[in-house]
Amino acid sequence: MWEGGFLLTGSAQGIVPAHAHHAIQIVFALDGCLAISGSHGDWHEARGIVVRPDAEHSFDCNGAFGVMVFVDPESSEGAWLSTSLRQDITIVPDSRLDAMMPALRVFADQPDELVEIAPLVRQCIQGLRPGLAPTRRLDSRVTTVLDAIRASDDLRMSLDQAADRACLSSTRFAHLFKDQVGLPFSRYMLWRKLTRAMVAMASEGTIAAAAHAADFADAAHLTRTFYQMVGMAPSVLMRGDFIEIPSPFNTLPGDIARPRSPRPAE
């Protein structure tokens, strides 16, 4: 696990009800097939799927043993993959899936071998979209705020504080942030709290301690948010064994050629 995402292996039964989260979700079945449904309610079975950020979906592992990756869409690799996702749910062609299976099976058999995890995650993304990565940059005013959020020990930054960092009015920054990131600032901050709580669950051992570490009001608030964004109780995640690693992704750079706009007089 890392703040902003994770790489999990395992199997499960039962349907995860409709939910939406900001991460790109990649799931590969090493045996059997997975089932997924989008906002229209139609179910599809496949060996590999990719879910676009903030897309509502339901999921059924069908008892298959598989690998799931959550990718931060504000990373360079996540932004690169996002540009190829034309639909909320993408079925991975077998030809691409077969090329990635050997490395995934090795990881599934030896999950404690940490040295090759970061390259493996990047290899999965490269396998989903071969070719050279296109150049994409976020507005430098937005990356300034995102970098500050990632570096902060707490996640209490308000919209007004973020706007001050970006040298914009709160209204202008709110519009710019949603246009660049894809969801409102408050929703993004809630997502960042959740990803920090996921990592904290592995180290803190209780939902209450994880809620405190991630600046949730209490364990009930964390549990409600977990249901909304992940579709299940946080206690399900705590059943496994986890190891925290540095993020395998590169931060998406800002557009340094664009001058900062001075904050207008109020």
N, C-alpha and C positions, 0 to 999 in steps of 0.2 A: 504494500500500500504506500501511497504518497499523497500529499495534500493536492487535491484536484483530480484524483483518479485512483485506479487500482487494477491489478491483474489477479483474477481468481480462477481456481480450478475446483470442480466439484460436480455433483449431480443433485437433482431435486425433482420433486413431484408437485403437482398442483399449479393452479393458475394464479399468477400475480396480477391483481386487478389494474385497471387503467391508471396510469400515472405519467408524469413528465418531469424530466430532469435536464439540466443544462449540458451534461456531458454527451459526447458521441459514444454510443454503446455498440460494441463489437462483440458478437457471440459466435463461437465455433463449436459444433458438436464433434467430438472425437469418435463417438459412436452414436448410432441412431440419428434422429432428427429433432429439431426444435420447432416450436410453433409460436407464431406471433400474430397479433392483430393490431391494426391501426385505429384511428378515430372513427372509421366507418364500420368497424365491427367484423370485417371479413378476416378469417384466419388463414394463414399460409404456413406450410411446413417447409423447412429448408435445413441444410447442414451449416450454413453460415449466413448471418444477417448483420446489417449495420443500421442503426437508428439515428436519425438526424437530431441535433440538439433541440430541446424544448418540444419535441414531438410527442403527443399522447400515444401510448401504446400499452397493450397487455401482453403477457409473456407466459409461455408454458414450456418448461425444460423437457417435459415428456419422459423424465427419468434418464435422459441421456447424460453421459459424462462429457463435460465440455470445458471451454475456456471463455471467460468474459473479461473484456477490457473496457474501462471507462477512460476516455481521452478528453483532456481539457481543450475545448474549441478555441481558446485564446492562446494556445501554443502554436508554434510554427507548423508542427506536424498536423495538429488538429485543424488549423485553418486550411492547410493544403488539402486534407481529405474532405473537408466540408464543401469545398468548391465543386466536388464531383458528385455530391449527393443531390440528385434532382427530385427525389421523393422522400417522404418521411421515413419509409422503410425500404431498404435496398437488399435484395437477395444476392449473395455472393456467388458468382459462377463457379461451378465445380473445378474448372481448369485453374483458377486462381487459388481456390481452397486447397486443392491437392498439392500445390507447390509449397504451401505453408505447413501442411500437416506434420511432416517429419520433425521439424524443430519444436512444434507445439507438443507433440507426444513425448519428446525428450524432457521438456519442461514439466509436463504433467507427471512423469515418472520420477523426476528429481526436482521438486519445487523448492528445495532448500539451497540449491546451487545458485547463489545470488549474482555471481560475476557476470553472467550473460543475460540477465533479465532486461536491462535497458536496451541493448541491441535487439533482443527478441521482440520487444514491444514495437520498436521502430521498424523492424523487418515486417511485422504484421501489417502496419499501415502502408509501407512501401508495396507490399504484395497486393493490397486492395486497390492501389492506384499507382501503377508503374509509371516511370518517366521522371523527368526533371521537375522539381518543385517550382511552381510559379511564384513570382515575387508578389507578396501581399503584405501591406503594412497597415496597422491601425493608426488613427490620428494620434500624434504625439501627446496631446492633452489627455487622451484616454489611457494611453500606456503609462503615463506618469501616475495616474490614479491606480491602475491595476498593479503596478510595481509596488506602490505604497501599501496596498491591501495585502499583497503576498508577504511583504516584509514585516508587517505589523504583528505584535504579540497578541493584540486583541482585534476584534472585528466590530468595532463600534463606530466606524466612520459614517457620518451622516451625509446626506446629499449636499447640504450646504458646505460641509468641510471638503467634500470631494470637488465641488465646484470651485472653491477657493484654490485648491491645488492646481486646477485646470485653468485658472484665471478667466473663468466665465461666470455668468449669472447662473443661479440654480436652474432656471427654466431652460436656458440654452444648453447647459451641460446635460440635463436630463434627456433632452431630445438627441443630442450628439451621442450620448452613451448608449441609448436604446438602438439608434441607427447602426452603431459600430459593433455592439456586442450582441444585440438581438433580443434583449429583455430589459425591463426597467432596472434601475440601479438597486432599488430595495430588494427586488427578487434575486438579483445577482448576489447581493450581500448574504441573503438567506442561503443561497446555494453554497457560497464559500464557507459559511458556518457549518453547513452539513458535511462538506468534504473534510473540514478540520475535525469534526466530531467523529467521522468514520475512522480517521487515523487515531484519535484519542481513545476510541473504544478498544483498540488493540493494546494500548499501553496502560490505560486507566482501569480497565476491568469491569466497570459498572456504567450504566447509562447515565446515572446522575453525575458521576465524575466527568464523563465525556461531555455532557451538556454544559457543565461549568467551564470546562477547558475551552469550549467553542463559543462561549458567550451566549448560550441559550438561556432563557429565563429559568427553565427547570427541565427535569426529565420529561414531563408531559409535553412541553413545547417541542422538544427534540423528537419525541415519538410521533407527534402529529405531523411534523415536517417530513420525517422519514417516510411515513405512509403516503403523503402527497407526492413526494418526489421519487421515491424508490418503490412504492407499492407494497411494502411489507414492514413489519416491526423491526426496530434496530436489534432486538434480541436475536433475530435470525442470523444477522451478520456476526454476532459474537460467538456463534457455535464453532467457528473455524479457528485455525491457527494463523496468525498474521505476523508479518515482518515489515517494518517500515524501511523504505529506501528513498533516496533522493529522486525527484521527478526525472523520468527518462526523456522529457521533452524540453525543447528550447522555447524561451519566451518569444512571443511574436513581437517584432520590433515596431517602433513608432515611425511615422513619416516625418523624419527630421527636416525634410525640405520645406514642410509647411510651417509658416511662421505662426507663433502663438498670437491669438487675438487678445488684445487688452480687455479686461473686464469692463463692461459699460457702466456708466454712472447709473445708480438706482434712483 
